[in-house]
Amino acid sequence: MARHRRRRRHRDLYPVLEAVRHLLQFGASVEVTGPPEARAELLRASAEIAEMYGAA
């Protein structure tokens, strides 16, 4: 049952992840206020980019 829930959760998040990829092109010109999953993914992706380019 938990496995099914996990798969469903990933499928439900996919549109959010796809939207976040599009929003990243706007950088600091856009603020995402929700849903929380989108904000979390933006934070994760931004930290990954900052680490890649040597930001402190």
N, C-alpha and C positions, 0 to 999 in steps of 0.2 A: 504494500500500500504506500509506504513512504517513497519507494522508488518511482511509482506512478506519479505521485505528487511532485517529485523533483523534476521529472520530465515535463509535466504540465507547466510548472513554474518557469522552466527555461523557455518553453514555447511561448508563454505569455509575455516574457521579457524581451523576446526577439524584436518586436516592433520598437521597444524603448531603446534597445542597443543600436538598432539601425538609425533611429532618429538622432541619437547622441552623436553618431559618426558624422551626420550631416551638420549638426550644430557646432562641432569642433572647428569648422572652417571659419566661424565668426569670432573665435577667440574671446577676448574680454568685451566684445561689443554686444554680447547677449548674456542675460542672466536667466538660468533655468530655475524656476521656483517649484517645480514638481513634474512628475511624481518623484518620490524619494529615490526610487530605483534609478531614474535618469540622473539625478544629482550625484548619487554614489558612483555611477559609471563615469560621469564627467570628472569627478575627483580622481578616480583611479587612472583614467586615461591621461589627465593633465599631469599627475605625478610621474607617470611613466615617461611622458614626453620631457618633462623637466629633468628627470634623471638621465635620459638619453643625451640631452644637450648640456649637461653639466651644471644645471642650476643648483644653487645651495639649498 
